[in-house]
Amino acid sequence: MGTPNETPGSGADRVADRATAGKGAIGIDWAAIVAAINSIGTAISNTIGPALQQINGALGTLNGLMSSLQAFFINIVYPQAAINRAQGLAGAIQGLYTQSQAISRVNVASATLANPQQLEQLLLSRNPMNVPTVTTNYQTLYQTVAGSAERLTADPGLDRHERCAAQAAMKRAIAIDAIADTEMQAADRINTELGQAAPGTAPMIEAEAAAWLVRANAYTQSALGDAMRLRAVTLANSGSQLKFNASNGAQIRQNAMDSLK
């Protein structure tokens, strides 16, 4: 306890001094903390810093390579001027397709009588749904196969074969016209897609166009086969007609010789 002579303020000062002394006893070592932070900064600068610089340099090199590659594709592989020319060519070919389609539909009908007109309309209809009605109209126009007393050749079976082949060729012609229309539509679609295609998708469209070309060649070969069969029947009929004429000539000669006896 204090003496009677102590002033009230002197006790408060002693309490403050004791508090300050207590803080000094449990205080933080700021110097050690600063030294540790400096050590961490030095480690980052000496170890991680060079690695980051190397990574930055590698990224710069990679960026340069990507820029060079992009410039190569833009200027050499897919130049914009060439793409514009290809798109212009697709537009020009589209015009040619339109002209070809218009030419293929020029009216070539020339029959004037009723029965020939009906058959001609069927043959030029380009509608495969009309194929079953060809036989009826063919028989109406050409009648049925001639009997043995009316036939024009020595082989009635060949007469029937020729007329059957003629009907088959007419039916096939209608189907081929319909196939040609479908091919024109496919070509028009492919050409439209090529005009709008990106460089990466153009090869896929080209592959589809090549597949359609193979189909078109197959249809052409089929039509050629029908033409060859019809021609073969015609030649066979011509040969039979020659034999028939030769037989008739020999008979007429024999009759003439018999009349002179």
C-alpha positions as CSV (number, residue, x, y, z in Angstrom):
1,M,0.0,0.0,0.0
2,G,1.1,3.6,-0.6
3,T,2.3,6.1,1.9
4,P,0.1,9.0,2.9
5,N,2.4,11.4,1.0
6,E,1.8,9.7,-2.5
7,T,-0.3,11.6,-4.9
8,P,-3.2,9.9,-6.8
9,G,-1.5,10.3,-10.2
10,S,1.6,8.5,-9.2
11,G,-0.2,5.2,-8.8
12,A,-1.8,5.3,-12.2
13,D,1.7,5.9,-13.8
14,R,3.0,2.8,-12.1
15,V,0.1,0.7,-13.5
16,A,0.8,2.0,-17.0
17,D,4.4,1.1,-16.6
18,R,3.6,-2.4,-15.5
19,A,1.2,-2.9,-18.5
20,T,3.9,-1.7,-20.9
21,A,6.4,-4.1,-19.3
22,G,3.9,-6.9,-19.7
23,K,3.4,-6.2,-23.4
24,G,7.1,-6.2,-23.9
25,A,7.4,-9.6,-22.3
26,I,4.8,-11.2,-24.7
27,G,5.3,-9.0,-27.8
28,I,5.8,-10.3,-31.5
29,D,9.3,-10.5,-33.0
30,W,8.7,-8.3,-36.1
31,A,12.3,-8.6,-37.2
32,A,12.0,-12.4,-37.5
33,I,8.8,-12.1,-39.5
34,V,10.3,-9.6,-41.9
35,A,13.3,-11.8,-42.3
36,A,11.1,-14.8,-43.2
37,I,9.1,-12.8,-45.7
38,N,12.4,-11.6,-47.3
39,S,13.5,-15.3,-47.5
40,I,10.3,-16.3,-49.2
41,G,10.6,-13.4,-51.7
42,T,14.2,-14.3,-52.4
43,A,13.2,-18.0,-53.0
44,I,10.5,-16.9,-55.4
45,S,12.8,-14.6,-57.2
46,N,15.6,-17.1,-57.5
47,T,13.7,-20.3,-58.1
48,I,10.1,-19.7,-59.4
49,G,10.9,-16.5,-61.3
50,P,13.3,-18.1,-63.9
51,A,10.8,-20.9,-64.4
52,L,8.0,-18.4,-65.0
53,Q,10.3,-16.5,-67.4
54,Q,11.0,-19.8,-69.3
55,I,7.3,-20.6,-69.5
56,N,6.6,-17.1,-70.7
57,G,9.2,-17.5,-73.4
58,A,7.8,-20.8,-74.5
59,L,4.3,-19.3,-74.7
60,G,5.6,-16.5,-76.8
61,T,7.3,-19.0,-79.2
62,L,4.1,-21.0,-79.4
63,N,2.1,-17.9,-80.1
64,G,4.4,-17.1,-82.9
65,L,4.0,-20.6,-84.4
66,M,0.2,-20.3,-84.1
67,S,0.3,-17.0,-85.8
68,S,2.5,-18.3,-88.6
69,L,0.2,-21.3,-89.1
70,Q,-2.8,-19.1,-89.2
71,A,-1.2,-16.9,-91.8
72,F,-0.3,-20.0,-93.8
73,F,-3.9,-21.2,-93.9
74,I,-5.3,-17.8,-94.7
75,N,-2.8,-16.9,-97.4
76,I,-1.8,-20.3,-98.9
77,V,-4.3,-23.1,-98.0
78,Y,-7.6,-21.1,-97.9
79,P,-7.0,-17.7,-99.4
80,Q,-10.1,-15.6,-99.3
81,A,-9.8,-14.6,-102.9
82,A,-9.8,-18.3,-104.0
83,I,-12.8,-19.0,-101.8
84,N,-14.7,-16.0,-103.3
85,R,-13.9,-17.4,-106.8
86,A,-15.1,-20.8,-105.9
87,Q,-18.4,-19.4,-104.5
88,G,-18.8,-17.4,-107.7
89,L,-18.2,-20.6,-109.8
90,A,-20.9,-22.4,-107.8
91,G,-23.3,-19.6,-108.6
92,A,-22.4,-19.7,-112.3
93,I,-22.9,-23.5,-112.4
94,Q,-26.2,-23.1,-110.7
95,G,-27.3,-21.0,-113.7
96,L,-26.1,-23.7,-116.0
97,Y,-28.2,-26.3,-114.1
98,T,-31.2,-24.1,-114.4
99,Q,-30.7,-23.8,-118.2
100,S,-30.2,-27.5,-118.5
101,Q,-33.3,-28.3,-116.6
102,A,-35.3,-25.9,-118.8
103,I,-33.9,-27.5,-121.9
104,S,-34.7,-31.0,-120.7
105,R,-38.4,-29.9,-120.4
106,V,-38.8,-28.5,-123.9
107,N,-42.1,-29.7,-125.4
108,V,-41.2,-32.3,-128.1
109,A,-44.7,-33.8,-128.5
110,S,-45.7,-34.1,-132.1
111,A,-48.6,-36.6,-132.3
112,T,-51.8,-35.3,-133.8
113,L,-54.3,-38.2,-133.5
114,A,-56.0,-39.1,-130.3
115,N,-54.5,-42.6,-129.6
116,P,-50.9,-41.5,-130.4
117,Q,-51.3,-38.4,-128.3
118,Q,-52.4,-40.5,-125.3
119,L,-49.4,-42.8,-125.6
120,E,-47.0,-39.9,-126.3
121,Q,-48.2,-38.0,-123.2
122,L,-47.5,-41.0,-121.1
123,L,-44.1,-41.5,-122.5
124,L,-43.2,-37.8,-121.9
125,S,-44.8,-37.5,-118.5
126,R,-41.6,-38.2,-116.5
127,N,-43.9,-39.7,-113.9
128,P,-43.1,-43.4,-113.0
129,M,-46.7,-43.8,-111.7
130,N,-47.9,-43.8,-115.3
131,V,-45.8,-46.9,-116.2
132,P,-48.7,-49.4,-115.6
133,T,-51.0,-47.7,-118.1
134,V,-48.4,-47.9,-120.9
135,T,-49.5,-51.4,-121.9
136,T,-53.1,-50.5,-122.4
137,N,-52.4,-47.4,-124.5
138,Y,-49.7,-49.3,-126.5
139,Q,-52.2,-52.1,-127.3
140,T,-54.9,-49.5,-128.2
141,L,-52.5,-47.9,-130.7
142,Y,-50.6,-50.9,-132.1
143,Q,-53.3,-53.5,-131.6
144,T,-52.4,-57.0,-130.3
145,V,-49.7,-59.2,-131.9
146,A,-50.8,-60.3,-135.4
147,G,-52.0,-63.9,-135.9
148,S,-50.3,-66.5,-138.0
149,A,-52.2,-65.5,-141.1
150,E,-51.4,-61.8,-140.7
151,R,-47.9,-61.8,-139.4
152,L,-45.2,-59.9,-141.2
153,T,-42.3,-62.2,-140.3
154,A,-41.7,-65.9,-140.4
155,D,-41.5,-66.1,-136.6
156,P,-44.6,-65.0,-134.6
157,G,-42.7,-65.4,-131.4
158,L,-40.2,-62.8,-132.5
159,D,-43.1,-60.4,-133.3
160,R,-44.3,-60.8,-129.7
161,H,-40.8,-60.4,-128.3
162,E,-40.1,-57.2,-130.3
163,R,-43.4,-55.6,-129.2
164,C,-42.7,-56.6,-125.6
165,A,-39.3,-55.2,-125.8
166,A,-40.7,-52.0,-127.2
167,Q,-43.1,-51.7,-124.4
168,A,-40.4,-52.3,-121.8
169,A,-38.2,-49.7,-123.4
170,M,-41.0,-47.2,-123.3
171,K,-41.6,-47.9,-119.6
172,R,-37.9,-47.7,-118.8
173,A,-37.7,-44.4,-120.6
174,I,-40.4,-42.9,-118.3
175,A,-38.5,-44.2,-115.3
176,I,-35.2,-42.9,-116.6
177,D,-36.7,-39.4,-117.1
178,A,-37.9,-39.5,-113.5
179,I,-34.4,-40.5,-112.3
180,A,-32.9,-37.7,-114.3
181,D,-35.2,-35.2,-112.6
182,T,-34.1,-36.5,-109.2
183,E,-30.4,-36.3,-110.2
184,M,-30.9,-32.7,-111.3
185,Q,-32.5,-31.9,-107.9
186,A,-29.6,-33.6,-106.1
187,A,-27.1,-31.7,-108.2
188,D,-28.9,-28.4,-107.5
189,R,-28.8,-29.1,-103.8
190,I,-25.1,-30.2,-103.8
191,N,-24.2,-27.1,-105.7
192,T,-26.1,-24.8,-103.3
193,E,-24.4,-26.4,-100.3
194,L,-20.9,-26.0,-102.0
195,G,-21.6,-22.3,-102.5
196,Q,-22.2,-22.0,-98.7
197,A,-19.8,-24.6,-97.4
198,A,-16.8,-23.8,-95.1
199,P,-13.4,-25.1,-96.1
200,G,-13.7,-27.9,-93.5
201,T,-17.1,-29.2,-94.7
202,A,-16.4,-28.9,-98.5
203,P,-14.7,-32.4,-98.7
204,M,-17.8,-34.0,-97.2
205,I,-20.0,-32.4,-99.8
206,E,-17.6,-33.4,-102.5
207,A,-17.7,-37.0,-101.3
208,E,-21.5,-36.9,-101.6
209,A,-21.3,-35.4,-105.1
210,A,-18.9,-38.3,-106.1
211,A,-21.4,-40.8,-104.7
212,W,-24.2,-39.2,-106.8
213,L,-21.9,-39.3,-109.8
214,V,-21.5,-43.1,-109.4
215,R,-25.3,-43.5,-109.1
216,A,-25.8,-41.4,-112.3
217,N,-23.3,-43.6,-114.1
218,A,-25.1,-46.7,-113.0
219,Y,-28.4,-45.3,-114.2
220,T,-26.8,-44.4,-117.5
221,Q,-25.4,-47.9,-117.9
222,S,-28.9,-49.3,-117.2
223,A,-30.4,-47.1,-119.9
224,L,-27.7,-48.2,-122.3
225,G,-28.4,-51.8,-121.5
226,D,-32.1,-51.3,-122.3
227,A,-31.1,-49.6,-125.6
228,M,-28.8,-52.5,-126.5
229,R,-31.5,-55.1,-125.7
230,L,-34.0,-53.2,-127.9
231,R,-31.5,-52.9,-130.7
232,A,-30.7,-56.7,-130.4
233,V,-34.4,-57.5,-130.8
234,T,-34.7,-55.2,-133.8
235,L,-31.7,-56.9,-135.4
236,A,-33.1,-60.3,-134.7
237,N,-36.4,-59.3,-136.3
238,S,-34.5,-57.9,-139.3
239,G,-32.7,-61.2,-139.7
240,S,-35.9,-63.1,-139.5
241,Q,-37.5,-60.8,-142.1
242,L,-34.6,-61.4,-144.5
243,K,-35.0,-65.2,-144.1
244,F,-38.7,-64.8,-144.6
245,N,-38.2,-62.7,-147.8
246,A,-35.6,-65.2,-149.1
247,S,-38.0,-68.1,-148.5
248,N,-40.7,-66.1,-150.4
249,G,-38.3,-65.3,-153.2
250,A,-37.4,-68.9,-153.6
251,Q,-41.1,-69.9,-153.6
252,I,-41.9,-67.2,-156.2
253,R,-39.0,-68.4,-158.4
254,Q,-40.2,-72.0,-158.2
255,N,-43.8,-70.9,-159.1
256,A,-42.5,-69.0,-162.1
257,M,-40.5,-72.0,-163.3
258,D,-43.5,-74.3,-162.8
259,S,-45.7,-71.9,-164.9
260,L,-43.3,-72.1,-167.8
261,K,-43.4,-75.9,-168.1
